[in-house]
Amino acid sequence: MASIKRGDTVVVISGKDRGSRGKVLKVIADKGRLVVEGVHKQKHHQKPTQKIMQGGIITKEGAIDASNVMLYCTHCHQPVKVKRQMKEDGHSQRLCANCDTVLD
């Protein structure tokens, strides 16, 4: 779970949206779930409020389990595993396991 952050591009590897690629919008770390742009669309009934004048049925993304996605490497153009490497300043950086490209 620590290898995926908000703003990363991920690929869904299992479930009804398998093969879909999208940007991580939200990470729910305590439940191990992610909200990915364009994946797991759900319909919600929205009541009119002062903020949203027109109610109706809206479609938005639902959360999916983090184990169902893999990080997408823009250099190798495929889903990849992540490895970590320590920098000189003591912080670690994420690397693509295939091509050693820095993912941060």
MOPAC internal coordinates of N, CA, C and O (Angstrom, degrees):
PM7 1SCF
backbone

  N    0.0000 0     0.00 0     0.00 0    0    0    0
  C    1.4520 1     0.00 0     0.00 0    1    0    0
  C    1.5162 1   111.07 1     0.00 0    2    1    0
  O    1.2310 1   120.30 1   147.22 1    3    2    1
  N    1.3161 1   117.03 1   -32.78 1    3    2    1
  C    1.4572 1   119.91 1  -178.16 1    5    3    2
  C    1.5244 1   111.95 1   -71.81 1    6    5    3
  O    1.2310 1   119.90 1   166.86 1    7    6    5
  N    1.3308 1   117.81 1   -13.14 1    7    6    5
  C    1.4531 1   119.35 1  -178.43 1    9    7    6
  C    1.5284 1   112.64 1   -85.04 1   10    9    7
  O    1.2310 1   119.64 1   171.80 1   11   10    9
  N    1.3273 1   118.30 1    -8.20 1   11   10    9
  C    1.4634 1   121.60 1   179.37 1   13   11   10
  C    1.5220 1   108.67 1  -115.09 1   14   13   11
  O    1.2310 1   121.20 1   -49.94 1   15   14   13
  N    1.3342 1   115.30 1   130.06 1   15   14   13
  C    1.4558 1   121.36 1  -178.49 1   17   15   14
  C    1.5186 1   109.82 1  -124.76 1   18   17   15
  O    1.2310 1   120.89 1   -13.85 1   19   18   17
  N    1.3308 1   115.91 1   166.15 1   19   18   17
  C    1.4613 1   120.72 1   176.85 1   21   19   18
  C    1.5322 1   108.79 1   -64.12 1   22   21   19
  O    1.2310 1   120.84 1   -45.21 1   23   22   21
  N    1.3176 1   115.99 1   134.79 1   23   22   21
  C    1.4552 1   121.14 1  -179.59 1   25   23   22
  C    1.5186 1   114.14 1    98.24 1   26   25   23
  O    1.2310 1   119.94 1   167.49 1   27   26   25
  N    1.3330 1   117.73 1   -12.51 1   27   26   25
  C    1.4626 1   120.95 1   178.10 1   29   27   26
  C    1.5276 1   110.44 1   -73.06 1   30   29   27
  O    1.2310 1   120.75 1   -26.27 1   31   30   29
  N    1.3155 1   116.17 1   153.73 1   31   30   29
  C    1.4564 1   121.36 1   172.96 1   33   31   30
  C    1.5206 1   107.58 1   -96.21 1   34   33   31
  O    1.2310 1   121.02 1   -51.15 1   35   34   33
  N    1.3396 1   115.66 1   128.85 1   35   34   33
  C    1.4584 1   121.09 1  -178.02 1   37   35   34
  C    1.5205 1   110.20 1  -127.46 1   38   37   35
  O    1.2310 1   120.83 1   -18.51 1   39   38   37
  N    1.3354 1   116.03 1   161.49 1   39   38   37
  C    1.4559 1   123.65 1   176.53 1   41   39   38
  C    1.5261 1   107.52 1  -119.98 1   42   41   39
  O    1.2310 1   120.46 1   -47.19 1   43   42   41
  N    1.3267 1   116.72 1   132.81 1   43   42   41
  C    1.4685 1   121.32 1   177.70 1   45   43   42
  C    1.5191 1   107.65 1   -78.81 1   46   45   43
  O    1.2310 1   120.67 1   -53.73 1   47   46   45
  N    1.3458 1   116.31 1   126.27 1   47   46   45
  C    1.4682 1   120.43 1  -175.78 1   49   47   46
  C    1.5211 1   113.39 1  -105.23 1   50   49   47
  O    1.2310 1   119.74 1   170.36 1   51   50   49
  N    1.3452 1   118.09 1    -9.64 1   51   50   49
  C    1.4584 1   119.48 1   177.20 1   53   51   50
  C    1.5176 1   109.30 1  -152.77 1   54   53   51
  O    1.2310 1   121.34 1   -22.47 1   55   54   53
  N    1.3290 1   115.04 1   157.53 1   55   54   53
  C    1.4599 1   120.63 1  -179.62 1   57   55   54
  C    1.5156 1   111.39 1   103.52 1   58   57   55
  O    1.2310 1   121.03 1     5.69 1   59   58   57
  N    1.3274 1   115.64 1  -174.31 1   59   58   57
  C    1.4657 1   120.06 1  -175.31 1   61   59   58
  C    1.5197 1   112.97 1   -69.94 1   62   61   59
  O    1.2310 1   119.82 1   158.55 1   63   62   61
  N    1.3259 1   117.96 1   -21.45 1   63   62   61
  C    1.4576 1   121.79 1   180.00 1   65   63   62
  C    1.5281 1   112.18 1  -100.98 1   66   65   63
  O    1.2310 1   119.95 1  -156.28 1   67   66   65
  N    1.3331 1   117.71 1    23.72 1   67   66   65
  C    1.4630 1   121.77 1  -177.30 1   69   67   66
  C    1.5215 1   110.53 1   -56.09 1   70   69   67
  O    1.2310 1   120.70 1   -45.47 1   71   70   69
  N    1.3289 1   116.27 1   134.53 1   71   70   69
  C    1.4578 1   121.71 1  -179.68 1   73   71   70
  C    1.5154 1   113.70 1    94.53 1   74   73   71
  O    1.2310 1   119.95 1   166.64 1   75   74   73
  N    1.3278 1   117.70 1   -13.36 1   75   74   73
  C    1.4600 1   120.99 1   179.89 1   77   75   74
  C    1.5166 1   110.12 1   -73.43 1   78   77   75
  O    1.2310 1   121.24 1   -35.35 1   79   78   77
  N    1.3181 1   115.23 1   144.65 1   79   78   77
  C    1.4531 1   121.06 1   179.14 1   81   79   78
  C    1.5158 1   108.09 1  -122.12 1   82   81   79
  O    1.2310 1   120.54 1   -41.54 1   83   82   81
  N    1.3242 1   116.56 1   138.46 1   83   82   81
  C    1.4570 1   119.78 1  -179.70 1   85   83   82
  C    1.5073 1   112.09 1  -163.36 1   86   85   83
  O    1.2310 1   121.58 1    -7.14 1   87   86   85
  N    1.3252 1   114.59 1   172.86 1   87   86   85
  C    1.4542 1   122.42 1  -178.68 1   89   87   86
  C    1.5240 1   109.13 1   -93.17 1   90   89   87
  O    1.2310 1   120.13 1   -39.89 1   91   90   89
  N    1.3252 1   117.35 1   140.11 1   91   90   89
  C    1.4584 1   121.74 1   179.37 1   93   91   90
  C    1.5310 1   108.28 1   -75.46 1   94   93   91
  O    1.2310 1   120.58 1   -60.00 1   95   94   93
  N    1.3294 1   116.50 1   120.00 1   95   94   93
  C    1.4517 1   121.48 1  -179.77 1   97   95   94
  C    1.5189 1   112.53 1   -91.53 1   98   97   95
  O    1.2310 1   120.62 1   147.17 1   99   98   97
  N    1.3375 1   116.42 1   -32.83 1   99   98   97
  C    1.4622 1   120.80 1  -175.63 1  101   99   98
  C    1.5207 1   109.30 1  -153.15 1  102  101   99
  O    1.2310 1   120.83 1   -38.66 1  103  102  101
  N    1.3292 1   116.01 1   141.34 1  103  102  101
  C    1.4631 1   122.17 1   176.37 1  105  103  102
  C    1.5251 1   107.87 1  -115.90 1  106  105  103
  O    1.2310 1   120.36 1   -56.60 1  107  106  105
  N    1.3244 1   116.92 1   123.40 1  107  106  105
  C    1.4554 1   122.41 1   176.81 1  109  107  106
  C    1.5282 1   105.81 1  -107.02 1  110  109  107
  O    1.2310 1   120.95 1   -91.52 1  111  110  109
  N    1.3383 1   115.79 1    88.48 1  111  110  109
  C    1.4620 1   121.72 1  -169.11 1  113  111  110
  C    1.5228 1   112.86 1   -68.10 1  114  113  111
  O    1.2310 1   119.65 1   141.37 1  115  114  113
  N    1.3282 1   118.27 1   -38.63 1  115  114  113
  C    1.4636 1   119.42 1  -176.24 1  117  115  114
  C    1.5242 1   112.35 1   -68.38 1  118  117  115
  O    1.2310 1   119.58 1   155.83 1  119  118  117
  N    1.3354 1   118.40 1   -24.17 1  119  118  117
  C    1.4591 1   121.62 1   177.62 1  121  119  118
  C    1.5283 1   112.21 1  -102.72 1  122  121  119
  O    1.2310 1   120.07 1   171.90 1  123  122  121
  N    1.3419 1   117.47 1    -8.10 1  123  122  121
  C    1.4595 1   120.96 1   179.82 1  125  123  122
  C    1.5113 1   112.62 1    70.34 1  126  125  123
  O    1.2310 1   120.24 1  -141.22 1  127  126  125
  N    1.3324 1   117.15 1    38.78 1  127  126  125
  C    1.4543 1   121.16 1  -177.00 1  129  127  126
  C    1.5260 1   110.74 1  -127.50 1  130  129  127
  O    1.2310 1   121.14 1   -19.80 1  131  130  129
  N    1.3338 1   115.42 1   160.20 1  131  130  129
  C    1.4572 1   122.77 1  -179.39 1  133  131  130
  C    1.5110 1   110.07 1  -132.80 1  134  133  131
  O    1.2310 1   120.57 1   -29.43 1  135  134  133
  N    1.3204 1   116.51 1   150.57 1  135  134  133
  C    1.4570 1   121.86 1   169.48 1  137  135  134
  C    1.5207 1   105.76 1  -109.58 1  138  137  135
  O    1.2310 1   120.80 1   -61.62 1  139  138  137
  N    1.3405 1   116.07 1   118.38 1  139  138  137
  C    1.4650 1   122.14 1  -175.67 1  141  139  138
  C    1.5244 1   108.41 1  -113.94 1  142  141  139
  O    1.2310 1   121.00 1   -42.81 1  143  142  141
  N    1.3239 1   115.70 1   137.19 1  143  142  141
  C    1.4534 1   122.39 1  -177.95 1  145  143  142
  C    1.5266 1   111.36 1   -62.39 1  146  145  143
  O    1.2310 1   120.47 1   -56.30 1  147  146  145
  N    1.3400 1   116.71 1   123.70 1  147  146  145
  C    1.4549 1   121.85 1   176.77 1  149  147  146
  C    1.5155 1   115.76 1    81.11 1  150  149  147
  O    1.2310 1   119.76 1  -172.84 1  151  150  149
  N    1.3244 1   118.06 1     7.16 1  151  150  149
  C    1.4694 1   121.67 1  -176.74 1  153  151  150
  C    1.5238 1   109.16 1  -119.90 1  154  153  151
  O    1.2310 1   120.37 1   -37.26 1  155  154  153
  N    1.3199 1   116.89 1   142.74 1  155  154  153
  C    1.4659 1   124.47 1   177.61 1  157  155  154
  C    1.5221 1   111.17 1    57.32 1  158  157  155
  O    1.2310 1   121.04 1  -121.99 1  159  158  157
  N    1.3430 1   115.62 1    58.01 1  159  158  157
  C    1.4636 1   121.96 1  -179.68 1  161  159  158
  C    1.5245 1   109.82 1   -69.34 1  162  161  159
  O    1.2310 1   121.01 1   -43.83 1  163  162  161
  N    1.3373 1   115.68 1   136.17 1  163  162  161
  C    1.4554 1   122.09 1   177.94 1  165  163  162
  C    1.5211 1   109.25 1  -129.97 1  166  165  163
  O    1.2310 1   120.94 1   -31.88 1  167  166  165
  N    1.3236 1   115.81 1   148.12 1  167  166  165
  C    1.4641 1   120.44 1   177.90 1  169  167  166
  C    1.5210 1   109.21 1   -99.23 1  170  169  167
  O    1.2310 1   120.69 1   -45.71 1  171  170  169
  N    1.3285 1   116.28 1   134.29 1  171  170  169
  C    1.4556 1   122.73 1   179.10 1  173  171  170
  C    1.5196 1   108.99 1  -127.20 1  174  173  171
  O    1.2310 1   121.04 1   -38.11 1  175  174  173
  N    1.3220 1   115.61 1   141.89 1  175  174  173
  C    1.4556 1   120.78 1   175.23 1  177  175  174
  C    1.5174 1   108.02 1   -86.55 1  178  177  175
  O    1.2310 1   120.56 1   -57.89 1  179  178  177
  N    1.3236 1   116.53 1   122.11 1  179  178  177
  C    1.4573 1   122.00 1  -175.98 1  181  179  178
  C    1.5229 1   109.35 1  -110.37 1  182  181  179
  O    1.2310 1   121.26 1   -55.78 1  183  182  181
  N    1.3112 1   115.20 1   124.22 1  183  182  181
  C    1.4527 1   120.65 1   176.78 1  185  183  182
  C    1.5277 1   108.88 1   -80.89 1  186  185  183
  O    1.2310 1   119.23 1   -35.12 1  187  186  185
  N    1.3184 1   119.07 1   144.88 1  187  186  185
  C    1.4671 1   119.66 1   177.18 1  189  187  186
  C    1.5299 1   110.73 1   -64.97 1  190  189  187
  O    1.2310 1   120.58 1   -44.81 1  191  190  189
  N    1.3147 1   116.50 1   135.19 1  191  190  189
  C    1.4540 1   122.38 1   176.19 1  193  191  190
  C    1.5285 1   107.97 1  -130.21 1  194  193  191
  O    1.2310 1   120.55 1     1.26 1  195  194  193
  N    1.3268 1   116.56 1  -178.74 1  195  194  193
  C    1.4608 1   118.25 1   178.00 1  197  195  194
  C    1.5249 1   111.04 1   -71.10 1  198  197  195
  O    1.2310 1   120.16 1   150.53 1  199  198  197
  N    1.3176 1   117.30 1   -29.47 1  199  198  197
  C    1.4627 1   120.32 1   176.32 1  201  199  198
  C    1.5221 1   111.00 1   -73.70 1  202  201  199
  O    1.2310 1   120.89 1   131.02 1  203  202  201
  N    1.3395 1   115.90 1   -48.98 1  203  202  201
  C    1.4632 1   122.22 1  -179.09 1  205  203  202
  C    1.5204 1   106.80 1  -108.95 1  206  205  203
  O    1.2310 1   120.61 1   -79.29 1  207  206  205
  N    1.3335 1   116.44 1   100.71 1  207  206  205
  C    1.4606 1   120.53 1  -174.27 1  209  207  206
  C    1.5205 1   112.63 1   -67.69 1  210  209  207
  O    1.2310 1   120.65 1   142.42 1  211  210  209
  N    1.3286 1   116.37 1   -37.58 1  211  210  209
  C    1.4498 1   118.70 1  -177.53 1  213  211  210
  C    1.5192 1   109.93 1  -102.18 1  214  213  211
  O    1.2310 1   120.52 1   -58.11 1  215  214  213
  N    1.3094 1   116.60 1   121.89 1  215  214  213
  C    1.4494 1   121.17 1   176.90 1  217  215  214
  C    1.5105 1   109.71 1   -84.43 1  218  217  215
  O    1.2310 1   120.74 1    12.91 1  219  218  217
  N    1.3260 1   116.20 1  -167.09 1  219  218  217
  C    1.4537 1   120.49 1   178.71 1  221  219  218
  C    1.5135 1   110.65 1   132.44 1  222  221  219
  O    1.2310 1   121.16 1    15.62 1  223  222  221
  N    1.3008 1   115.39 1  -164.38 1  223  222  221
  C    1.4524 1   121.42 1  -179.45 1  225  223  222
  C    1.5239 1   107.61 1   -96.62 1  226  225  223
  O    1.2310 1   120.71 1   -59.29 1  227  226  225
  N    1.3233 1   116.25 1   120.71 1  227  226  225
  C    1.4553 1   120.85 1   178.47 1  229  227  226
  C    1.5255 1   109.36 1  -112.17 1  230  229  227
  O    1.2310 1   120.66 1   -25.82 1  231  230  229
  N    1.3125 1   116.34 1   154.18 1  231  230  229
  C    1.4553 1   122.12 1   178.97 1  233  231  230
  C    1.5142 1   108.56 1  -112.56 1  234  233  231
  O    1.2310 1   120.93 1   -50.79 1  235  234  233
  N    1.3384 1   115.83 1   129.21 1  235  234  233
  C    1.4550 1   119.49 1   176.95 1  237  235  234
  C    1.5197 1   110.06 1  -144.81 1  238  237  235
  O    1.2310 1   121.20 1   -13.39 1  239  238  237
  N    1.3323 1   115.32 1   166.61 1  239  238  237
  C    1.4581 1   120.93 1  -176.47 1  241  239  238
  C    1.5214 1   110.60 1   -77.90 1  242  241  239
  O    1.2310 1   120.87 1   -38.92 1  243  242  241
  N    1.3234 1   115.94 1   141.08 1  243  242  241
  C    1.4527 1   121.83 1   174.34 1  245  243  242
  C    1.5146 1   110.00 1  -103.76 1  246  245  243
  O    1.2310 1   120.85 1   -10.19 1  247  246  245
  N    1.3168 1   115.97 1   169.81 1  247  246  245
  C    1.4647 1   121.04 1  -178.81 1  249  247  246
  C    1.5302 1   110.36 1   -82.14 1  250  249  247
  O    1.2310 1   120.89 1   -36.97 1  251  250  249
  N    1.3324 1   115.91 1   143.03 1  251  250  249
  C    1.4601 1   121.74 1   174.40 1  253  251  250
  C    1.5200 1   108.26 1  -123.80 1  254  253  251
  O    1.2310 1   120.73 1   -19.59 1  255  254  253
  N    1.3217 1   116.21 1   160.41 1  255  254  253
  C    1.4517 1   120.48 1  -178.29 1  257  255  254
  C    1.5283 1   110.15 1   -70.71 1  258  257  255
  O    1.2310 1   120.69 1   -38.28 1  259  258  257
  N    1.3119 1   116.29 1   141.72 1  259  258  257
  C    1.4632 1   121.45 1  -177.06 1  261  259  258
  C    1.5220 1   112.04 1   -67.15 1  262  261  259
  O    1.2310 1   119.79 1   158.48 1  263  262  261
  N    1.3359 1   118.00 1   -21.52 1  263  262  261
  C    1.4634 1   120.13 1   179.53 1  265  263  262
  C    1.5211 1   111.91 1   -74.82 1  266  265  263
  O    1.2310 1   119.84 1   169.09 1  267  266  265
  N    1.3228 1   117.91 1   -10.91 1  267  266  265
  C    1.4618 1   121.51 1  -178.95 1  269  267  266
  C    1.5204 1   113.01 1   -92.61 1  270  269  267
  O    1.2310 1   119.73 1  -174.28 1  271  270  269
  N    1.3278 1   118.12 1     5.72 1  271  270  269
  C    1.4628 1   120.56 1   179.98 1  273  271  270
  C    1.5259 1   110.32 1  -128.96 1  274  273  271
  O    1.2310 1   121.53 1   -23.74 1  275  274  273
  N    1.3387 1   114.68 1   156.26 1  275  274  273
  C    1.4627 1   121.93 1   172.67 1  277  275  274
  C    1.5208 1   107.74 1  -130.18 1  278  277  275
  O    1.2310 1   121.23 1   -30.62 1  279  278  277
  N    1.3178 1   115.24 1   149.38 1  279  278  277
  C    1.4505 1   121.01 1   178.19 1  281  279  278
  C    1.5198 1   109.70 1   -67.04 1  282  281  279
  O    1.2310 1   120.32 1   -36.35 1  283  282  281
  N    1.3408 1   117.00 1   143.65 1  283  282  281
  C    1.4604 1   122.90 1  -178.77 1  285  283  282
  C    1.5206 1   109.19 1  -103.93 1  286  285  283
  O    1.2310 1   120.26 1   -54.74 1  287  286  285
  N    1.3231 1   117.11 1   125.26 1  287  286  285
  C    1.4635 1   122.14 1   178.24 1  289  287  286
  C    1.5248 1   108.48 1   -92.19 1  290  289  287
  O    1.2310 1   120.37 1   -56.65 1  291  290  289
  N    1.3337 1   116.90 1   123.35 1  291  290  289
  C    1.4626 1   120.83 1  -179.19 1  293  291  290
  C    1.5247 1   111.87 1   -76.06 1  294  293  291
  O    1.2310 1   120.35 1   164.39 1  295  294  293
  N    1.3191 1   116.93 1   -15.61 1  295  294  293
  C    1.4637 1   119.97 1   179.47 1  297  295  294
  C    1.5275 1   111.47 1   -83.21 1  298  297  295
  O    1.2310 1   120.30 1   133.34 1  299  298  297
  N    1.3534 1   117.03 1   -46.66 1  299  298  297
  C    1.4767 1   119.31 1   178.63 1  301  299  298
  C    1.5252 1   113.03 1   -91.52 1  302  301  299
  O    1.2310 1   119.85 1   171.50 1  303  302  301
  N    1.3369 1   117.89 1    -8.50 1  303  302  301
  C    1.4720 1   123.60 1   178.30 1  305  303  302
  C    1.5217 1   112.86 1    56.98 1  306  305  303
  O    1.2310 1   120.57 1  -132.08 1  307  306  305
  N    1.3272 1   116.51 1    47.92 1  307  306  305
  C    1.4607 1   121.52 1   176.20 1  309  307  306
  C    1.5243 1   109.62 1  -158.00 1  310  309  307
  O    1.2310 1   120.21 1   -18.35 1  311  310  309
  N    1.3413 1   117.20 1   161.65 1  311  310  309
  C    1.4634 1   119.73 1   175.19 1  313  311  310
  C    1.5233 1   109.93 1   -69.47 1  314  313  311
  O    1.2310 1   120.77 1   -41.88 1  315  314  313
  N    1.3332 1   116.14 1   138.12 1  315  314  313
  C    1.4621 1   119.94 1  -173.91 1  317  315  314
  C    1.5156 1   111.40 1  -135.82 1  318  317  315
  O    1.2310 1   121.39 1   -20.68 1  319  318  317
  N    1.3251 1   114.95 1   159.32 1  319  318  317
  C    1.4508 1   120.97 1   169.08 1  321  319  318
  C    1.5176 1   108.04 1   -83.31 1  322  321  319
  O    1.2310 1   120.63 1   -18.14 1  323  322  321
  N    1.3280 1   116.40 1   161.86 1  323  322  321
  C    1.4554 1   121.26 1  -176.12 1  325  323  322
  C    1.5199 1   109.18 1  -114.23 1  326  325  323
  O    1.2310 1   121.11 1   -43.14 1  327  326  325
  N    1.3235 1   115.47 1   136.86 1  327  326  325
  C    1.4602 1   118.99 1   170.89 1  329  327  326
  C    1.5243 1   107.52 1  -121.54 1  330  329  327
  O    1.2310 1   121.07 1   -22.19 1  331  330  329
  N    1.3187 1   115.56 1   157.81 1  331  330  329
  C    1.4616 1   120.85 1  -177.13 1  333  331  330
  C    1.5160 1   110.31 1  -113.81 1  334  333  331
  O    1.2310 1   121.64 1   -33.77 1  335  334  333
  N    1.3378 1   114.46 1   146.23 1  335  334  333
  C    1.4560 1   120.79 1   178.32 1  337  335  334
  C    1.5217 1   107.89 1  -135.65 1  338  337  335
  O    1.2310 1   120.72 1   -44.17 1  339  338  337
  N    1.3161 1   116.24 1   135.83 1  339  338  337
  C    1.4621 1   120.89 1   179.78 1  341  339  338
  C    1.5282 1   109.82 1   -80.37 1  342  341  339
  O    1.2310 1   121.21 1   -44.20 1  343  342  341
  N    1.3356 1   115.30 1   135.80 1  343  342  341
  C    1.4570 1   120.62 1   175.18 1  345  343  342
  C    1.5280 1   108.85 1   -91.76 1  346  345  343
  O    1.2310 1   120.53 1    -5.86 1  347  346  345
  N    1.3250 1   116.59 1   174.14 1  347  346  345
  C    1.4493 1   121.46 1  -178.11 1  349  347  346
  C    1.5227 1   112.73 1   -65.13 1  350  349  347
  O    1.2310 1   120.65 1   149.14 1  351  350  349
  N    1.3304 1   116.36 1   -30.86 1  351  350  349
  C    1.4683 1   119.91 1  -177.80 1  353  351  350
  C    1.5256 1   112.98 1   -81.42 1  354  353  351
  O    1.2310 1   119.52 1  -177.59 1  355  354  353
  N    1.3302 1   118.53 1     2.41 1  355  354  353
  C    1.4579 1   121.68 1   176.34 1  357  355  354
  C    1.5187 1   114.51 1    96.69 1  358  357  355
  O    1.2310 1   119.46 1   171.37 1  359  358  357
  N    1.3240 1   118.63 1    -8.63 1  359  358  357
  C    1.4609 1   121.99 1   178.13 1  361  359  358
  C    1.5257 1   109.56 1   -90.76 1  362  361  359
  O    1.2310 1   120.76 1   -26.56 1  363  362  361
  N    1.3235 1   116.15 1   153.44 1  363  362  361
  C    1.4604 1   119.60 1   178.67 1  365  363  362
  C    1.5231 1   109.21 1  -100.12 1  366  365  363
  O    1.2310 1   121.04 1   -24.62 1  367  366  365
  N    1.3222 1   115.62 1   155.38 1  367  366  365
  C    1.4521 1   120.62 1   176.23 1  369  367  366
  C    1.5206 1   108.81 1  -127.75 1  370  369  367
  O    1.2310 1   121.13 1   -28.66 1  371  370  369
  N    1.3267 1   115.44 1   151.34 1  371  370  369
  C    1.4554 1   121.01 1  -179.01 1  373  371  370
  C    1.5213 1   109.48 1   -88.18 1  374  373  371
  O    1.2310 1   120.80 1   -44.71 1  375  374  373
  N    1.3400 1   116.07 1   135.29 1  375  374  373
  C    1.4548 1   122.14 1   179.26 1  377  375  374
  C    1.5169 1   109.74 1  -126.24 1  378  377  375
  O    1.2310 1   120.71 1   -30.42 1  379  378  377
  N    1.3180 1   116.26 1   149.58 1  379  378  377
  C    1.4588 1   122.03 1   172.57 1  381  379  378
  C    1.5239 1   107.70 1   -70.51 1  382  381  379
  O    1.2310 1   120.00 1   -47.43 1  383  382  381
  N    1.3165 1   117.60 1   132.57 1  383  382  381
  C    1.4631 1   121.37 1  -178.28 1  385  383  382
  C    1.5251 1   112.08 1   -71.31 1  386  385  383
  O    1.2310 1   119.80 1   158.71 1  387  386  385
  N    1.3454 1   117.98 1   -21.29 1  387  386  385
  C    1.4720 1   120.39 1  -179.07 1  389  387  386
  C    1.5229 1   112.58 1   -86.60 1  390  389  387
  O    1.2310 1   120.31 1   130.36 1  391  390  389
  N    1.3441 1   117.01 1   -49.64 1  391  390  389
  C    1.4679 1   119.69 1  -170.01 1  393  391  390
  C    1.5273 1   113.21 1  -116.58 1  394  393  391
  O    1.2310 1   119.36 1  -177.83 1  395  394  393
  N    1.3387 1   118.83 1     2.17 1  395  394  393
  C    1.4687 1   124.39 1   179.40 1  397  395  394
  C    1.5267 1   113.63 1    59.92 1  398  397  395
  O    1.2310 1   119.93 1  -153.22 1  399  398  397
  N    1.3300 1   117.74 1    26.78 1  399  398  397
  C    1.4573 1   121.28 1   174.37 1  401  399  398
  C    1.5145 1   109.55 1   -78.41 1  402  401  399
  O    1.2310 1   120.16 1   -40.17 1  403  402  401
  N    1.3173 1   117.30 1   139.83 1  403  402  401
  C    1.4715 1   121.27 1   178.80 1  405  403  402
  C    1.5209 1   108.35 1   -72.57 1  406  405  403
  O    1.2310 1   120.41 1   -51.69 1  407  406  405
  N    1.3338 1   116.82 1   128.31 1  407  406  405
  C    1.4674 1   122.34 1  -177.40 1  409  407  406
  C    1.5223 1   113.10 1   -95.70 1  410  409  407
  O    1.2310 1   119.35 1   169.85 1  411  410  409
  N    1.3213 1   118.85 1   -10.15 1  411  410  409
  C    1.4656 1   121.07 1  -178.97 1  413  411  410
  C    1.5097 1   111.12 1   -79.35 1  414  413  411
  O    1.2310 1   120.10 1   180.00 1  415  414  413

